[in-house]
Amino acid sequence: MTSSHQRPKHIPTRMCISCRSTGAKRGLVRVVRTAEGRVAIDITGKRNGRGAYLCSNPSCWTTALERTSIQSALRLSTFTEEDRATLTSFARTLTLEQPMTSGDVSTRQHGG
C-alpha cells in the first residue's frame, strides 16, 4: 500500500555557535573534539566525538576563535597551540564569496 502523500524528507538543522544563525547541517562546518581530546575539522560530519557547528563566514570563525565559543561548546578548558593552528588555517581557506549549499536557511544576517 503506497500513499500519494509522501512526507517531505527531513533536513537536519544546526546552529552556528558564533552568530547563532541556523541552517542545514550540511551547510555548516563541524568542529569535533576527538577521543584523544584534540580538535579537528569534521568535513563529513560523521566523526566520533563532541561536535559544534560554525557557518562558513570567516568573521564567525574569527569571533569564535577570539572568544571561548569553541572551547565551551566542545567542553575544553583550553586549546593546544596545534589545535588553534588547525582551526586558524582552516578559517583562512574560507572566503565571503564561498557558495552555500542548497537547503541553507539563515535566521540571522551575517556582519551585523
DSSP file (Angstrom, degrees, kcal/mol; ACC not computed):
  #  RESIDUE AA STRUCTURE BP1 BP2  ACC     N-H-->O    O-->H-N    N-H-->O    O-->H-N    TCO  KAPPA ALPHA  PHI   PSI    X-CA   Y-CA   Z-CA
    1    1 A M              0   0    0      0, 0.0     2,-0.4     0, 0.0     0, 0.0   0.000 360.0 360.0 360.0 120.4    0.0    0.0    0.0
    2    2 A T        -     0   0    0      4,-0.0     2,-0.4     2,-0.0     4,-0.0  -0.852 360.0-135.0-112.6 148.5    1.5    3.3   -1.1
    3    3 A S        -     0   0    0     -2,-0.4     3,-0.1     1,-0.1     0, 0.0  -0.819   4.6-148.4-102.3 138.8    0.4    6.7   -0.1
    4    4 A S  S    S+     0   0    0     -2,-0.4     2,-0.8     1,-0.2    -1,-0.1   0.644  90.9  68.2 -78.1 -13.0    0.2    9.5   -2.7
    5    5 A H  S    S-     0   0    0     -3,-0.0     2,-0.3     2,-0.0    -1,-0.2  -0.821  72.0-174.2-109.2  92.6    1.1   12.0    0.0
    6    6 A Q        -     0   0    0     -2,-0.8     3,-0.1     1,-0.1    -2,-0.0  -0.631  28.5-112.6 -85.6 145.3    4.7   11.4    1.0
    7    7 A R        -     0   0    0     -2,-0.3     3,-0.1     1,-0.1    -1,-0.1  -0.496  38.4-103.0 -71.8 142.7    6.2   13.2    3.9
    8    8 A P        -     0   0    0      0, 0.0     2,-0.1     0, 0.0    -1,-0.1  -0.381  46.3 -94.3 -64.9 147.0    8.9   15.7    2.9
    9    9 A K        -     0   0    0      1,-0.1     2,-0.3    -3,-0.1    -3,-0.0  -0.400  41.3-114.7 -65.4 133.6   12.4   14.5    3.6
   10   10 A H        -     0   0    0     -2,-0.1    -1,-0.1    -3,-0.1    -3,-0.0  -0.526  26.9-162.2 -70.6 129.1   13.7   15.6    7.0
   11   11 A I        -     0   0    0     -2,-0.3    -1,-0.0    -3,-0.0     2,-0.0  -0.950  18.3-132.1-114.5 111.1   16.6   18.0    6.7
   12   12 A P        -     0   0    0      0, 0.0    13,-2.9     0, 0.0     2,-0.3  -0.344  22.1-155.5 -63.2 139.6   18.6   18.3   10.0
   13   13 A T  E     -A   24   0A   0     11,-0.3     2,-0.3    12,-0.1    11,-0.2  -0.870  11.0-174.5-115.8 151.9   19.4   21.9   11.0
   14   14 A R  E     -A   23   0A   0      9,-2.5     9,-2.2    -2,-0.3     2,-0.4  -0.919  20.5-121.8-138.1 163.4   22.1   23.1   13.3
   15   15 A M  E     -A   22   0A   0     -2,-0.3    38,-0.5     7,-0.2     2,-0.3  -0.905  22.7-119.7-113.0 137.1   23.1   26.5   14.8
   16   16 A C     >  -     0   0    0      5,-2.7     4,-1.4    -2,-0.4    38,-0.2  -0.570  18.8-143.2 -68.6 128.6   26.4   28.3   14.3
   17   17 A I  T  4 S+     0   0    0     36,-2.6    -1,-0.1    -2,-0.3    37,-0.1   0.609  94.7  45.6 -73.2  -9.5   28.0   28.7   17.7
   18   18 A S  T  4 S+     0   0    0     35,-0.2    -1,-0.1     3,-0.1    36,-0.1   0.902 128.3  15.6 -96.0 -59.4   29.3   32.2   16.8
   19   19 A C  T  4 S-     0   0    0      2,-0.1    -2,-0.1    89,-0.0     3,-0.1   0.543  91.4-130.6 -97.3  -7.8   26.5   34.1   15.0
   20   20 A R     <  +     0   0    0     -4,-1.4     2,-0.2     1,-0.2    -3,-0.1   0.633  55.1 146.2  68.1  15.7   23.6   31.8   16.1
   21   21 A S        -     0   0    0     86,-0.1    -5,-2.7    85,-0.1     2,-0.3  -0.566  40.7-137.2 -78.6 149.9   22.2   31.5   12.6
   22   22 A T  E     +A   15   0A   0     -7,-0.2     2,-0.3    -2,-0.2    85,-0.3  -0.814  32.9 149.1-108.9 150.7   20.6   28.2   11.8
   23   23 A G  E     -A   14   0A   0     -9,-2.2    -9,-2.5    -2,-0.3    81,-0.2  -0.961  51.8 -53.2-162.8 176.1   21.0   26.3    8.6
   24   24 A A  E >   -A   13   0A   0     79,-0.4     3,-1.8    -2,-0.3     4,-0.5  -0.347  51.1-121.9 -60.4 139.5   21.1   22.8    7.1
   25   25 A K  G >  S+     0   0    0    -13,-2.9     3,-1.2     1,-0.3    -1,-0.1   0.861 112.6  54.5 -52.0 -40.5   23.6   20.6    8.8
   26   26 A R  G 3  S+     0   0    0    -14,-0.3    -1,-0.3     1,-0.2    75,-0.1   0.677 101.1  60.0 -71.2 -16.5   25.4   20.0    5.6
   27   27 A G  G <  S+     0   0    0     -3,-1.8    29,-0.4    76,-0.1     2,-0.3   0.521  98.6  69.3 -88.5  -5.5   25.8   23.8    5.0
   28   28 A L  S <  S-     0   0    0     -3,-1.2     2,-0.5    -4,-0.5    27,-0.2  -0.735  82.6-119.0-110.2 160.8   27.8   24.2    8.3
   29   29 A V  E     -B   54   0B   0     25,-3.4    25,-2.5    -2,-0.3     2,-0.5  -0.864  24.9-141.3-101.8 129.8   31.3   23.1    9.2
   30   30 A R  E     -BC  53  42B   0     12,-0.7    12,-3.3    -2,-0.5     2,-0.4  -0.770  10.5-164.2 -94.7 131.8   31.6   20.7   12.1
   31   31 A V  E     -BC  52  41B   0     21,-3.3    21,-2.3    -2,-0.5     2,-0.4  -0.946  17.2-164.8-109.0 134.4   34.4   21.0   14.6
   32   32 A V  E     -BC  51  40B   0      8,-2.9     8,-2.4    -2,-0.4     2,-0.7  -0.933  23.8-139.6-128.3 144.4   34.9   18.0   16.8
   33   33 A R  E     -BC  50  39B   0     17,-3.0    17,-0.9    -2,-0.4     6,-0.2  -0.910  34.3-142.8 -95.9 117.7   36.8   17.1   20.0
   34   34 A T    >   -     0   0    0      4,-2.8     3,-2.0    -2,-0.7    15,-0.1  -0.180  26.8 -98.9 -76.3 171.5   38.2   13.6   19.4
   35   35 A A  T 3  S+     0   0    0      1,-0.3    -1,-0.1    13,-0.2    14,-0.1   0.776 125.5  58.2 -60.5 -26.7   38.5   10.9   22.0
   36   36 A E  T 3  S-     0   0    0      2,-0.1    -1,-0.3     1,-0.0     3,-0.1   0.485 121.3-108.9 -82.0  -2.9   42.1   11.9   22.5
   37   37 A G  S <  S+     0   0    0     -3,-2.0     2,-0.2     1,-0.3    -2,-0.1   0.566  76.2 132.5  86.7   9.2   41.0   15.4   23.4
   38   38 A R        -     0   0    0     41,-0.1    -4,-2.8    44,-0.0     2,-0.4  -0.503  55.3-122.8 -89.2 161.7   42.2   17.0   20.2
   39   39 A V  E     +C   33   0B   0     -6,-0.2     2,-0.3    -2,-0.2    -6,-0.2  -0.897  35.7 169.8-107.2 134.6   40.3   19.4   18.0
   40   40 A A  E     -C   32   0B   0     -8,-2.4    -8,-2.9    -2,-0.4     2,-0.5  -0.970  37.9-111.7-142.1 155.7   39.7   18.6   14.3
   41   41 A I  E     -C   31   0B   0     -2,-0.3     2,-0.8   -10,-0.2   -10,-0.2  -0.776  28.0-154.8 -84.9 128.8   37.6   19.8   11.4
   42   42 A D  E     +C   30   0B   0    -12,-3.3   -12,-0.7    -2,-0.5     3,-0.2  -0.796  19.5 172.5-110.2  89.1   35.0   17.2   10.5
   43   43 A I  S    S+     0   0    0     -2,-0.8    -1,-0.2     1,-0.2   -12,-0.0   0.867  80.6  48.0 -64.2 -38.0   34.1   17.6    6.8
   44   44 A T  S    S-     0   0    0      1,-0.1    -1,-0.2   -14,-0.1    -2,-0.1   0.754  97.6-137.2 -76.5 -23.8   32.0   14.5    6.7
   45   45 A G  S    S+     0   0    0     -3,-0.2    -2,-0.1   -15,-0.1    -1,-0.1   0.648  82.1  93.0  76.2  14.7   30.0   15.3    9.8
   46   46 A K        +     0   0    0      2,-0.1    -3,-0.0     0, 0.0    -1,-0.0   0.386  46.9 121.9-122.4   1.8   30.3   11.7   11.0
   47   47 A R        -     0   0    0      1,-0.1     2,-0.1     3,-0.0    -5,-0.1  -0.344  66.9-108.1 -67.4 148.5   33.4   11.6   13.1
   48   48 A N  S    S+     0   0    0    -16,-0.1   -13,-0.2     2,-0.0     2,-0.2  -0.455  75.3  65.1 -71.8 148.6   33.1   10.4   16.7
   49   49 A G  S    S-     0   0    0    -15,-0.1     2,-0.3    -2,-0.1   -15,-0.2  -0.485  92.3 -48.4 124.6 167.3   33.4   12.9   19.4
   50   50 A R  E     -B   33   0B   0    -17,-0.9   -17,-3.0    -2,-0.2     2,-0.3  -0.550  63.2-163.1 -73.3 131.3   31.7   16.0   20.7
   51   51 A G  E     -B   32   0B   0     -2,-0.3     2,-0.3   -19,-0.2   -19,-0.2  -0.791  20.0-173.0-121.2 160.3   30.9   18.4   17.9
   52   52 A A  E     -B   31   0B   0    -21,-2.3   -21,-3.3    -2,-0.3     2,-0.4  -0.967  21.0-130.5-143.3 154.9   30.0   22.1   17.3
   53   53 A Y  E     -B   30   0B   0    -38,-0.5   -36,-2.6    -2,-0.3     2,-0.3  -0.877  18.7-179.0-117.3 142.2   29.0   23.8   14.2
   54   54 A L  E     -B   29   0B   0    -25,-2.5   -25,-3.4    -2,-0.4   -38,-0.1  -0.987  27.2-122.6-131.6 143.5   30.2   27.1   12.5
   55   55 A C        -     0   0    0     -2,-0.3   -27,-0.1   -27,-0.2     6,-0.1  -0.269  34.0-104.5 -75.9 174.1   28.9   28.6    9.3
   56   56 A S  S    S+     0   0    0    -29,-0.4    42,-0.2    42,-0.1    39,-0.2   0.238  81.6 119.5 -89.0  16.0   31.4   29.3    6.5
   57   57 A N    >>  -     0   0    0      1,-0.1     4,-1.3    37,-0.1     3,-1.1  -0.716  61.9-142.6 -80.1 121.8   31.5   33.0    7.2
   58   58 A P  H 3> S+     0   0    0      0, 0.0     4,-2.3     0, 0.0     5,-0.2   0.825  98.7  59.9 -55.9 -33.4   35.2   33.9    8.0
   59   59 A S  H 3> S+     0   0    0      1,-0.2     4,-2.5     2,-0.2     5,-0.2   0.838 101.1  54.9 -66.6 -30.6   34.0   36.5   10.6
   60   60 A C  H <> S+     0   0    0     -3,-1.1     4,-2.6     2,-0.2    -1,-0.2   0.903 109.2  47.1 -66.2 -40.1   32.2   33.8   12.6
   61   61 A W  H  X S+     0   0    0     -4,-1.3     4,-2.2     2,-0.2    -2,-0.2   0.909 112.2  49.7 -67.5 -42.1   35.5   31.8   12.7
   62   62 A T  H  X S+     0   0    0     -4,-2.3     4,-2.0     2,-0.2    -2,-0.2   0.940 113.9  45.6 -61.1 -47.4   37.4   34.8   13.8
   63   63 A T  H  X S+     0   0    0     -4,-2.5     4,-2.6     1,-0.2     6,-0.3   0.922 112.3  50.5 -62.0 -45.8   34.9   35.6   16.5
   64   64 A A  H  < S+     0   0    0     -4,-2.6     6,-0.8     1,-0.2     5,-0.4   0.853 112.3  47.4 -63.5 -35.2   34.7   32.0   17.7
   65   65 A L  H  < S+     0   0    0     -4,-2.2    -1,-0.2    -5,-0.2    -2,-0.2   0.840 112.7  48.7 -74.9 -32.9   38.5   31.8   18.0
   66   66 A E  H  < S+     0   0    0     -4,-2.0    -2,-0.2    -5,-0.2    -1,-0.2   0.885 116.6  44.6 -73.2 -39.1   38.8   35.1   19.8
   67   67 A R  S  < S-     0   0    0     -4,-2.6     3,-0.2    -5,-0.2     4,-0.2  -0.148  98.3-105.6 -87.9-170.0   36.1   34.2   22.3
   68   68 A T  S  > S+     0   0    0      1,-0.2     4,-2.7     2,-0.1     5,-0.2   0.034  79.9 119.8-106.3  26.5   35.7   30.9   24.1
   69   69 A S  H  > S+     0   0    0     -5,-0.4     4,-2.4    -6,-0.3     5,-0.2   0.914  77.3  42.1 -57.7 -47.5   32.8   29.7   22.0
   70   70 A I  H  > S+     0   0    0     -6,-0.8     4,-2.4    -3,-0.2    -1,-0.2   0.929 114.8  49.9 -69.6 -44.9   34.5   26.7   20.5
   71   71 A Q  H  >>S+     0   0    0     -7,-0.3     5,-3.1     1,-0.2     4,-0.6   0.924 113.6  46.7 -59.0 -44.1   36.1   25.6   23.8
   72   72 A S  H ><5S+     0   0    0     -4,-2.7     3,-0.8     3,-0.2    -2,-0.2   0.932 112.7  48.3 -64.0 -46.2   32.8   25.9   25.6
   73   73 A A  H 3<5S+     0   0    0     -4,-2.4    -1,-0.2     1,-0.3    -2,-0.2   0.855 118.1  40.8 -64.1 -34.9   30.8   24.0   23.0
   74   74 A L  H 3<5S-     0   0    0     -4,-2.4    -1,-0.3    -5,-0.2    -2,-0.2   0.437 111.7-121.3 -92.0   0.2   33.4   21.2   22.9
   75   75 A R  T <<5 +     0   0    0     -3,-0.8     2,-0.4    -4,-0.6    -3,-0.2   0.938  60.7 147.8  57.3  51.3   33.8   21.3   26.7
   76   76 A L      < -     0   0    0     -5,-3.1    -1,-0.2    -6,-0.1     3,-0.1  -0.888  48.6-147.0-111.9 145.4   37.5   22.1   26.6
   77   77 A S  S    S-     0   0    0     -2,-0.4     2,-0.3     1,-0.3    -1,-0.1   0.861  79.8 -20.1 -78.0 -34.9   39.4   24.1   29.2
   78   78 A T        -     0   0    0     -7,-0.1    -1,-0.3     0, 0.0     2,-0.3  -0.978  67.0-103.8-161.8 166.1   41.8   25.5   26.5
   79   79 A F        -     0   0    0     -2,-0.3     2,-0.2    -3,-0.1   -41,-0.1  -0.695  28.7-127.2 -92.4 149.5   43.2   24.9   23.1
   80   80 A T     >  -     0   0    0     -2,-0.3     4,-2.4     1,-0.1     5,-0.2  -0.556  32.0-109.2 -80.6 162.9   46.7   23.5   22.4
   81   81 A E  H  > S+     0   0    0      1,-0.2     4,-2.3     2,-0.2     5,-0.1   0.878 121.7  53.0 -60.8 -36.6   48.7   25.6   20.0
   82   82 A E  H  > S+     0   0    0      2,-0.2     4,-2.2     1,-0.2    -1,-0.2   0.899 108.3  49.3 -66.5 -40.5   48.4   22.9   17.4
   83   83 A D  H  > S+     0   0    0      2,-0.2     4,-2.2     1,-0.2     5,-0.2   0.930 112.0  48.2 -63.3 -45.1   44.6   22.9   17.8
   84   84 A R  H  X S+     0   0    0     -4,-2.4     4,-2.7     1,-0.2    -2,-0.2   0.902 111.1  51.1 -62.0 -40.8   44.4   26.6   17.4
   85   85 A A  H  X S+     0   0    0     -4,-2.3     4,-2.6     2,-0.2     5,-0.2   0.891 108.2  52.5 -64.1 -39.7   46.7   26.4   14.4
   86   86 A T  H  X S+     0   0    0     -4,-2.2     4,-1.8     2,-0.2    -2,-0.2   0.938 114.1  42.0 -60.3 -47.9   44.4   23.8   12.8
   87   87 A L  H  X S+     0   0    0     -4,-2.2     4,-2.5     2,-0.2    -2,-0.2   0.901 114.9  50.4 -68.0 -41.6   41.3   26.0   13.2
   88   88 A T  H  X S+     0   0    0     -4,-2.7     4,-1.7     1,-0.2    -2,-0.2   0.912 110.3  49.0 -64.4 -43.1   43.1   29.2   12.2
   89   89 A S  H  X S+     0   0    0     -4,-2.6     4,-0.6     1,-0.2    -1,-0.2   0.879 112.1  49.0 -67.3 -35.6   44.5   27.6    9.0
   90   90 A F  H >< S+     0   0    0     -4,-1.8     3,-1.2    -5,-0.2     4,-0.5   0.923 108.5  53.9 -66.3 -42.5   41.1   26.2    8.1
   91   91 A A  H >< S+     0   0    0     -4,-2.5     3,-1.1     1,-0.3    -2,-0.2   0.845 101.8  59.4 -60.3 -33.9   39.4   29.6    8.7
   92   92 A R  H 3< S+     0   0    0     -4,-1.7    -1,-0.3     1,-0.2    -2,-0.2   0.742  97.6  60.3 -67.4 -22.3   41.9   31.2    6.3
   93   93 A T  T << S+     0   0    0     -3,-1.2    -1,-0.2    -4,-0.6     2,-0.2   0.645  89.0  91.9 -79.3 -13.8   40.7   29.0    3.5
   94   94 A L    <   -     0   0    0     -3,-1.1     2,-0.3    -4,-0.5   -37,-0.1  -0.551  56.7-170.0 -83.1 145.4   37.2   30.4    3.8
   95   95 A T    >   -     0   0    0     -2,-0.2     3,-1.6   -39,-0.2    -2,-0.0  -0.936  33.8-119.9-129.7 156.6   36.0   33.4    1.7
   96   96 A L  T 3  S+     0   0    0     -2,-0.3    -1,-0.1     1,-0.3   -40,-0.0   0.802 114.4  56.0 -62.8 -28.3   32.9   35.5    1.9
   97   97 A E  T 3  S+     0   0    0      2,-0.1    -1,-0.3    -3,-0.0     3,-0.1   0.425  75.0 131.6 -85.9   2.4   32.0   34.5   -1.6
   98   98 A Q    <   -     0   0    0     -3,-1.6     2,-0.1   -42,-0.2   -42,-0.1  -0.342  64.1-115.0 -58.7 127.3   32.1   30.8   -0.7
   99   99 A P        -     0   0    0      0, 0.0     2,-0.3     0, 0.0    -1,-0.1  -0.381  23.5-136.9 -67.7 139.8   28.9   29.3   -2.1
  100  100 A M        -     0   0    0     -2,-0.1     3,-0.1     1,-0.1     2,-0.1  -0.678  24.7-109.3 -90.9 150.6   26.5   27.9    0.4
  101  101 A T    >   -     0   0    0     -2,-0.3     3,-1.4     1,-0.1   -77,-0.1  -0.379  40.9 -89.8 -76.7 158.2   24.8   24.6   -0.3
  102  102 A S  T 3  S+     0   0    0      1,-0.2    -1,-0.1    -2,-0.1     3,-0.1  -0.368 112.7  43.4 -64.5 147.7   21.2   24.4   -1.2
  103  103 A G  T 3  S+     0   0    0      1,-0.3     2,-0.4    -3,-0.1   -79,-0.4   0.352  76.2 139.9  95.8  -5.2   19.0   24.0    1.8
  104  104 A D    <   -     0   0    0     -3,-1.4     2,-0.5   -81,-0.2    -1,-0.3  -0.587  28.0-176.4 -73.1 128.2   20.8   26.6    3.8
  105  105 A V        -     0   0    0     -2,-0.4     2,-0.5    -3,-0.1   -78,-0.0  -0.988   6.5-162.7-127.9 121.4   18.4   28.7    5.8
  106  106 A S        -     0   0    0     -2,-0.5   -83,-0.1     1,-0.1     3,-0.1  -0.889  14.9-171.2-108.6 133.2   19.6   31.5    7.8
  107  107 A T  S    S+     0   0    0     -2,-0.5     2,-0.3   -85,-0.3    -1,-0.1   0.500  78.2  39.2 -95.6  -5.2   17.6   33.1   10.6
  108  108 A R  S    S-     0   0    0    -86,-0.2     2,-0.2     0, 0.0    -1,-0.2  -0.999  82.4-119.2-145.4 141.7   20.0   36.0   11.0
  109  109 A Q        -     0   0    0     -2,-0.3     3,-0.5    -3,-0.1     2,-0.1  -0.526  31.4-122.1 -79.0 146.0   22.1   38.1    8.6
  110  110 A H  S    S+     0   0    0      1,-0.2    -1,-0.1    -2,-0.2   -91,-0.0  -0.463  86.0  39.2 -82.3 157.9   25.9   38.0    9.0
  111  111 A G              0   0    0     -2,-0.1    -1,-0.2     1,-0.0    -2,-0.0   0.625 360.0 360.0  85.1  14.3   28.0   41.0    9.5
  112  112 A G              0   0    0     -3,-0.5    -2,-0.1     0, 0.0    -1,-0.0   0.456 360.0 360.0-122.1 360.0   25.8   42.8   12.0
